[in-house]
């Protein structure tokens, strides 16, 4: 992505440079790449001989390196080749004991080797390049490294699996003259794919491709070295253009990650070499004379973005004038208190340089100014009041006790990260206005504080709120207590309960609905389950005298005779002791007699139980339910409602909702839950069209089940769904009494029947939900007029012993 109004150029790989021409000769051979002629090994060896020992005429003996070899032959074979065979008698190799040679370099006269910075890339499918590589292989002083099999294995194991074209791409051999080493690597596309894979999903593949089109210029390769290196590491540019006239000095090595072997070499060359060893395909261009009036036009030609990090004040202004005239944005990082400066000349071509803080200023007026004269301008430009105390104090000492202002390597490295973040925003079209910001690590470190606990101790439930079995002395309260123990979606308890001693009234609380509860169908199922429980409790007391089911709820009539002693507690104990058990099962087959009892329990209440017991059917259902769960996570309002149902220790309204402790997940999954509950995380997963793992928990639990039982009713009225609640609770209690673990499953499409209702659930994924619903109904062989009340997962699993909390009977009120 380039600046506004420009057509992005195709991304260029360094391999496009190719080898322009290969010349063969008996005595010497040169390999040309692009515009630069690279010396062959013999020429470089002769250069070193002439430069280091001008008085020598005999060839330098090559020093043997006993512990270093090269890889030759097949890719997976390691054959060590010595440059010189060591003899038993050390006296035969007296040259090994000679003192090391000394090379004196001065800026501007460092010789051929100091100028070489481009690697030479060989494709063995090209005859000329293959011949050139063969000649290099004859030079025993070169090191050959071949780790292609490791690279190929890394490529093959990526997720998702790479396309076959990547796996079959031709490999390359890369010659690094300054290291006298030839390295085998994957082809350019496969290399980039594997090298940058760990960027995902902080940078998506689409974003990576857009960023790979950028041509970025960097002026000044002290701070600029760290920036160039970071941009190359992240692969967020297609071409880097580096400009610096200066050479590496010992005093640079506190902040430039070079070495004493680089002393006297141009800073741009050192940076280019380091980047080439990270990615030999990345296009690098350098201007060793720095930015002058003669080089500035060529340097800016085709740039998308400029990073300015030079010391010269007049060049700083000159570069901005050139950038503004070409509508090229400019970034700068000062490395003191992490100052990042952004000037969006691409969006604001009339914007004054340096945001106008220096007033009307031009580069010509700054030429010839001495260091002392420039200090006040620099201080104005950086805002002296905001400099760190140590930097400000150091400015007082410039030219007195210190030569120039100080810089720290850590601050410079931070600048690389900061500029890279800005480049990512620019290249992907994210928000990046003109302005300044300071990323001051010292300020952040001053604010160090102990973190708050991410998990709080669970508080004991208030009296009567725990859903565990209890006994109530008052007969009316006992009936209401049984009713309130009924299951409901998200433990929302969407009912109203009251009694006048003769009638228990269970109505729908329409204020406790949710998006999944289309037309209050889920609430009707919950009311039916509560009515079933109330009826069981009343019957156990000998007081049940009939019931009336309407579209608004259920009325249970109580006789006026005194309660009888409870002699058969089995069904009542099942109602009171029933709970949700989400533990993974053993997938043990369901006993036929248990299956028959489950089917009979649904039929006794006017429903129909569809049992899935075949592993193939359970697997098909697991896929459908997992996909529905993923959609629930990725649909913002469904995600919000789902997590509003969960209760962490210390949360308000603890008597409704689902306690996290009851989810049957370990600490690792609990930590994941903290991540997936974040809307911003789900928004990104949705944007990437990812999130297959969001349904994995549902899939695993369903696959561990002995059976799925789906309670079906013959219609879609409120009365039908209430009767479905009766049937659901009877099935649940029956399974519980047989020792099975029971978990309700509520796919997002559960209560949707029409296309409009599916769209109501998810505007963007309504059709997908409808398709899943159709597949589910086809799997169950459900007719069009039938409706699903609820899905239950039956498992052989350890009893969880965790009961969902309920609103206490004392808070329900009685008439």
N, C-alpha and C positions, 0 to 999 in steps of 0.2 A: 504494500500500500504506500503510495507516494503522497506528495502534497496535493492539495485540492486542485482539481482541474487538469490533472495529469493522468495520462494513460499508463498504468503500471507496466514496467518492462518484464519480460519473461525472466524467471530466476536463472542465474548463470552459475554453473559449477566451474571450479578450477580446471576440471577435466576438459572443458571446452577449449582451454588454451591449447591442449594437445602438445604435440611436438612438431613445430613448424617445419623443421628440416633436419635430417640426420645425415652427417657427412662421415664417410669412412676413409681412413688413411692408414698406411702401414705404420707410420711413426706416431701419429697422434690422431685424436678423434674429438670432435666437439659436438655437444648436444645443445641445440638451440630451443628455447622455449619462450614463446611470446616475442618480446623485443630484446630480451637479454640473453647474452651468450654465456652459458655456464661452462666452466673449465672441466675437462675430463680429469680422471684421477691422476694420470701421469703429469699433466700440466700443473695441477695443484701441488703435487709432490715436489716438482721442480721449483715452483714458486717458493714453497716453504724452504727448500734447500738454499735457493739464491738469497732469500730475504734474511734467513737466520745465520747462515754461514757463507758469506760471499767468497770466502777464501777456499772453500771446498770445491773439488771437481769430481770426486767420486760419489756415487749414489749413497744416500743415507741408508744405513742398515735399519731394517724395521725391527722394532722392539717386540718381542714375544709377550703375549698376555696369557699366562697359563690358565686363568679361570674364566676366560671369555671365548666363546666360539660363535659360530653362525649356524643357521638352519639351512640345509640344502636338501635336495632330493624331494621326496614326497612331503606333502603338507604336514603329516603327522609324525614325521621322523625327525629326530634331533641328531645331527651329525656335527661334531665339534671339529672345526678346521683351524689349525694353528697357522699364524702368519710365519713363524719360524720354528723349526723343530728344536727343542731344547736338548742339548747334549749333556752327558753325565758330568763332564768336566766344565765347571763354570768358567775356567780360564779361556775356553774357546769362545766365550761370549763376553769378553771384557767390555764391549760397548754398552752392556746393560748397566755397568757401574758408573758410567760417565755422568757428570752433573747435568741437570736439566738445561735445555736450551733456553735462551732468553729472547723474546721477541719484543722489540720496541715499536710501538705504534704511536703515531701522532695523528691528530684529526686531519682528515683530508689526504693522508698518505698511507692508509692502512693496507693497501694491496688488494689483490683479487679476492682472496678468501673472505675478507671483511665485507666485500660488496655483495657476496652471494647470499640471497635470502629466499629465493624461490625453489621449491622442490621440483624435481623432474619426475613426471608420472609416465609410466610405461604400461601400455596395453599389449599383452603378448599376442593378441589376435592380429595385430598390425605387424607385417613382416619387418619393416624398417625399425620399429621400436623393439621388436623381439631381438633383432641383431644387435642393437645398441645395448640392450640389457645383457645379452650373452657376453659381450666384450667386458662389461663391468664385472661379470661373474668371474672373469679370468684374473681380476686384480685381487690378489690374496690379502691386500691391506684393508679391503672393505669388509664391513660386517653386514651379513644378511640375516634378517629376522623374519620368521614366518610363523605367525600365530593365526593363520586363516581358519583353521578348524575350530579354534575357540570362538572366533568371531562368527563363524557359520552356526555353531551350536547356539550362541546367544541369539542370533537372528531367528533360528527355527523355534526357539522357546518363547518368543514374544507372544503377547496376547493383544488383540486377536492375531491369529496366524498370518504372517505376511503373504502377499500374493506370490504366485509361482514365479512371476517375472523377476521379483526381487531375489528369490532364492537362486535363480539361474543366471543372474547378472555376472558378467565377466569380472574377475578380480583384477587388481592393478598392483604394480610394484612401484614404490615411491623412493626416489634417491634423494637423500638429504646431504648435499655436498659438504656443508659445514660440520657434519657429524661423521662423514665418510661411512654412511650406513644406508642400506637399502632395506625397505620394510614392505612386506606383502600385506595388502589391505583389501577389504571388500570394494566392489565397484561403487561409484559415487552415490547412487540412489540408495543402495542397501546400506552403505556406510552411514549416510545421514539418518536413515530410518532407525538404525540400531543405536547410533551414538546419542541421538536426541530423545530416545524413547522414555528416559526417566524425566523428561520435561513434562510429559503428560501427567495429570490434566491441568497443571498450572499453566501450561501453554497447550492449547488443543492443536491437533494436526492442521486444521484449517488456518489457525492463527500462525502456526509455525511456517506454513507455506507463504502467507502474506508477508510475514517478517523477513522471510528469505529473499524477498524482492528488493529490500532496501539497500541503497548505496549510501554509506555513512562515512563522512570525512572527519578525521580527528587531527587537530592541530596541537602539537605539544605532546611528546611521548614520555613525560615523567608521570604526572597524574594520568595522562592519556594512555599509558601502557596498561594500567589496571583496567581502564574502561574498555580498551580494545580487546584485552584478554577476556573480560567478562562477556562482552557481546559475542565473541567467538565461541566461548564455552556454551552459551545458551543457544547459539545458532540463530540469532535474531538479526542477521544481516546477510546479504548476498555478496556484497563487496565492501571491503574496508579500504579507505584511502588514508594513508598516514603521512604526515608532514612534520619533519623536525630536522634542523641543520646540525644539531649538537650531537656529540659523541658521549658514550657512557664514561663517567669518571667515578672514582672510588667513592666520592661523597654522594653519589646518586644511589648507592646500594643500601641506603636506609629506607628507601621507598619504592625503588624499581626492582622487581624480582628478576634481576639479571645476576651475573656472577663475575668473578674476577677474570674469567676467560673472555668476557665481553668488553673489557676495558679498551677504550679507543675505537670501538665500533659504533657506527651511527645508531642513535636510539630507535629510529624507525626500523632499521634493519633488524635490531635485536628483537623488537616486538613482533615483526613479521615472521622471523624464524620461530619464535615461541608459538605463535598462532598456527604456523604451518605444521608444527609437530602435533598439534591438537586435531587439526582438520586440513589435510593437504589439498583438499578440493576447494576450500574457501578462497575466493578471489581477493588477493591483496595487491594494492598498488602503493608505492611509496614515492615521496618527494624528499630527497635527501638534502636539498638546498633550503628546505623550509618554505614559508609563505613570503613571497616577494611580489613586486609588481609584475615581474616576468613570469612567475609561476601561478599566480592567483587564478587567472582565467581557466587554465587547464585543470587546476585542482577543483574548482567549483563546478565544472562542466558535468552535468548529470547527477549531482548530489541530491539526495532526498532530505538529508539531515546533517547538520554540522555540530560537532562537539568541540568546543574551543577550550584548550587547557594550556595555552602558552603563557610565558612570563612577560613578554613584551607588550606594554600598554598600547603602543601605536598599532601593533599587529592585531590586538584584540579588537580595536575599533575598526581597522581596515577590514578584518574578516566579517564583522557585522554589517558594515556598509555593503560589502559584496553579497552577503547572504540576503540582506533586505532587498537589494535591487533584483535579486533572482527569486525572491519569495521562498527562501529556504529557512526553516526554523533553526534556532541555535540553542544548545544546551551547554551549561557550564557548571562545574562543581569545584568549590574552592578548597575543600578538605579542612577548613576550620569551622567547627560546629556544624559540619555536614551541610553547608549551604548549597542548595540546588537552584540554579537560575534558568528560567525558561523564557525564550522570546519567540513567539509564534508569528514570525514575519510572513509565513505562508497564509495565515488568516488575517493578519493586520499589517499590510505592506507599508503603511505610513507610521508605524510605531517607532518612536525614537529609540536609538541604541541605548542599551543599559536602562531601558524603561524611562529614559529622560532624567535620571537622577543626577547626571553630570551636565544637564542643560545642553545647549548647542555645542557639540564637540565633533571634530573630525580628525582623521588619522594624520593629516599633514601637519596640524598644529602641535602634535605630540612628538614629532621627530626631533631628535637632537636634545631632548630633555634628559638631564641627568637623573640618577636614582633619587637623589634628595628632592628634586623638583616633582618627581612622579608620585612620591609618597602621599601627599595630600589628595591627589586625584584618586589614587588607589583606595585610600581610606573613605573618600566620599562614595566611591563606587561600591564598596563592600559594606558601608554604613558602620563607621567606627564604633558607634555606641553598642553594636550587636556583636562585635568581635569577642572571642573568648579573652579572658583576662590575661592569659599567658601570651596569646598572640598580640594583643594590644601592647603589652609591656615590651614584647620583643621588637615591635615596630620602633619603639623609642631607641633601641640599641642597634638598629641597622646601620652599618658603616662605622659603628663605634666599637662594639664588642662582638658583634656577629656580622657576617658578610651579607646575609640576606635573611628573609623571613623563614621560620622553621616549618617543616612538614614532617608528619609521622606516617610510617608505612600503613598502620592500621586505619588512619583517617583516609588515606589514599585508596585503600581497598574498599572501604565503605563507599567512597565516591563511585567506584566501579559498579557496585550493586545499585546505588541510587540512580545513576544515569541509565543503567540497564532497565530499571523499572519504568523510567520515563520513556525510553525507546519502545518498550512493549506497548505502552499506552498509545504512543504516537502511531506505531505501525499497525495497531488493531483498531484504530479509530475511537479509542476510549477517551474519556475526559482528560484533557491536558491543556489548561489555559496558560497564558503568559503569567509570569509572577515568580515569586521566590518562596522557598520554604527551607527551614533548617531542621535537619535530622541529627540532633545533638545527643550523642550517646551519654555524655557526662550528665546532662540534665535528666535523662532517663534513669541513669544509675543513682542519682541523688534521690530519686523517688522510689527506690527499692522498698518493698513492703512484703510482709508475709501474705501468702494467698489465702483466700477464704476457702474453707472446706467445700469440696464439690458434692459431698454426700453428708447429710445430717443424720444424727441418730433418730431412729424411729421412736415416736412417742406412743405410749400406750393408748389404746382407743378409749373414748369416754364410755361410761357405763351404758350398756344397752346398744352401743354402736357396733361392737364386734358381731359378725354374723355367725359365730360359732354357736353350737347348740346350747340352748338354755331352757329353763322351764319357767312358765308363768303361772302364778297362783290364780289370777283373775281369768275366768273362762273367756270373756270377750277379748281381753288382751291377748290370750293365747291364740285366738283365731286371727287377730290382726298381725300378731308376731309371725304366724305361719305365712300369711299373705305377703308380708314385706320381704320374706326370704326368697321370693321368686326371682328368676334371672331376668335381666333386661339388657338391651344393647348399651354397652359402655357403663353398665351398672348405673344408668341414669334414673331408675325407679320412676318411670313416667306415669305414675298413678296417684290417685287420691283415695285414701282409705278412711272410712268412718263407720260407726255403728251406733244404733240407738238401743241395742239390747235385743231387738227383734229382727233387724235387717243389717247385714253388712253390705255396704255400697262401695264398689270398686270402680272408679271412673278414670278417664284418660286425662292426664295433666298435659295439656297441649303446649305448655310453656317449656317442657323438657324434651323437645324434639330436636332432630338434627337433619342434615341434608340426606343421609341414608334412609331416614324414616319417612319415605315418600308416602303422602296421604295418611300419615300416622299408622301405617301398616305394622311397623315394628312395635309401636306403642300398644297396638291392639293385641299382638302376640304376648307382650309382657303382662298386660291386664288379664288375659286368659290364663297365663301361668299363675298369677297371683290368686285368681279366683279358684283355680284347681286346689292350691294349697289351703285356702280358707275353707273350701268344702271338705277337704280331708280332715282338717282340725275340728270342724263342726261335727262331722260324722263320727269322729273318734269320741266326742263328748256325748253322742246320741242326740244332738240338737239340730242336725241338718233337716230342713223342712222344705227344700226345693230351691230352684234358682231361675233367674230370668236373664237371658243374654240379649242385649240390644246393641245398636250401633254405637252407643255411648259408653257402654261398660256392662257390668254384671251386678245383679242384686241377689244376695244369698239370704234366704229366709231362715231364721232360727226359731225353733219351737220354744214355747214358754215354760217347758218342764225343766227341772233342775238337771244339770249335767250329770251324766252317768260315769262311773269309774271306767277308765280306759283299759280294756282287757287285751286288745290286739293293737300293739304299737308299731308293727312292722312298717306299714305304709306311712304313718305319721313320722316315725323315726327317719324314714327315707326322705320325707319332705324337709324335716328340720336339719338333717345331716348332709343333704345334698350340697355339693360345692363344685366349682370349676377347677379342673386339674389339667394344667397345660404341659405337664411333663411329657418328654418323648417316650413313646411306647416301644414295645419289642416287636411289633408287627405280627404277633402271634395270631393265628387264625381264630375267628370268633366261633365259639361253640354253637352248634345248630340249635340246641334248646334255648340258649340265650337269645339267639336271633329270632326264634319263634316268639319268645316273650316280648321282645321289643316291638315286633310287628303287631302283636295282639294289643299292646299298650296303646299304640297310636289309633288302632281301629276302635278301641273301646271309647275313645273321645271324639269320634267322627273324623279322624284323619287317616292318612295312609303313609306308612313308613317305607321308603325306598332304601334298601340296603345295598351298599357297594362293598363287596368283600373280596372280589377277584383282584389280584395285584395289578393287573393291566388296567382295570377300571379305576382303582385308587390312584395309580400313577397318572392317568389322564386327568382325573379330577384335581390332583396336586398341581399339575401344570396350569390348569385354568384358574384355580384359586390363587396361585402364586402371581400370575399375570394381573389378576384383579387387585391384589395387594400392592403391586408395583404402581398401578395407576392411582391407587388411593394415596400413596406416598407422594406422587408427583403432581397431584391436583391440589393447588394451594389451599382451598377452603376445606377439602376433605382431610388434608394433612393437618391443618389447624384444629379441626374438630377431633381428629383421632388422638392427638396429643393433649387436647384439653380434657380428655377422659382419664388420662393417667394421673396418678397421685404419688408424688414423691413424699418422703417423710417430712413433716412440717408444713405441707401445702395446706391452704385453706380448703374448706368444704370437704373434710376427710370422709364424710359419711356417704358420699356418692363417688362414682368413678372407680377406676381399676387401680389397685395399688401395684406399684412396680414390683414389689416383693412377690406378688402372686403370678408374675409372668413366666416363671420357670426358666429364667435365663441366668447364666453365670456372670462373673464380674467382667469378663472380656466383652460379652454381648451387652452388658449394662453400659459399658463405656461407649460402645458403638451406638447405643440408643441415644446417648447425649449428643452424638453427631447428627444422626438422621432426624432428630427432632428440630433441627435448625432449618427454618424456611429458606435462608440464603443458600444453604448447601443443596437442598432439594431443587432449588431453582437452577443451579448450575448443572446438576445431574440431568435435569429435564432438558436443558439447553443442549447438552451433549447427546441426547437421545440414548442415555445409558441407564444404569440402575437395575440391571438384571438381578443383582444380589439382593435387592429390596424384597424380592419375593422368596428368597431362599429359606428363610425361617418358616414361613407357611408351608413351603414344599416339604421341608424336612419333617415337620410335625405330621403332616397328612400322610407322608410315606411311612411313618413309624406307627400308624394306626392299624388296628385290627379290622376296623370297618368305618365307613361313613354312613350315617343314617340321615336321610333327608325327609322331613315331615312335610307332607303335601296335603292341601285342603282343596275341596271341589268348588272353587270359586274365588272371587277377589273382593268380596264385600267386607266391611268391618266385622260383621258377624262371623264370616269365614275365618278371618285372621284371629279373632278371639278364640274360636274353637281350635284353631291351630295352636294357640298358646296352651290350651288344656292338653292337647295331644303331645306337644313338645315336653311339657313338664312331666307327664306320665311316663313317657319314654325315658327321660333323663333319670327320674327316680328309680325306674325299673332297672336301668343299666347300673346305677349306683348301688342298688341292693345286690346286684350280681358281682359286685367288686370291681367294676370297670371304672377307669378314669374317663371323664367326659369333659370335652371342651366345645363350646359353641363356636361356629365359624360363620362370620357374616361378610361375605364378599360384597364389594361395593354395589354390584348390580342386583342384590338379593330381592329388593322390593320394587324394582323398576319393571314395568310391563310394556310400555309404549316407547317408540323412538324419542318422543319429546321428554319422557321421564329419564331416559338414559342421557340425553343432552343436558338435562337439569343437573345430573350428577357431575358431569364434566363436559364443559363446552368443547374442549379440544379432543377429548378421548371418548366422547359419548358413543360413537360408532364402534370403537374397539370394545367398550363395555357391553354393548348390545350383541356383538359377535361372540364374546365370551359367554354371555347369558344363554345365547342360542345353543352353543356347544354344550353347556352344562345341562340344559334341559333335554337336549338330544341324548346325552349320556345317560340321563335318568329315565328317559322315555316318558316324559311328562306331557300331557295334552295341553292344548292352548288355553283351555278354560281353567285348568288347575293352577294353583299358586303354591309357592314354597313358603312355609312358615319359618323354618330355621334349619340349619345344617349342624349336625353334631358329630364330633370326632370321638370314636370309642377306642380306647386303648387299654392294653395291659401295662400299667405303669405304676411307680410308687405313689402312694397317696401323698398329696402335697400338704394337707393339713392347714391350708390357708383359706380363710373364708372372707369373701368380700364384705366390706362394711355396709351397714344399712342405717337409714334414718331411724332413730329409736322410736319405739311405740309411743313413748311419752310425748314425742314431738309431732305425732300424727294427729292427735286429737280424737275424741270420740263424741258422738252425738248423744 
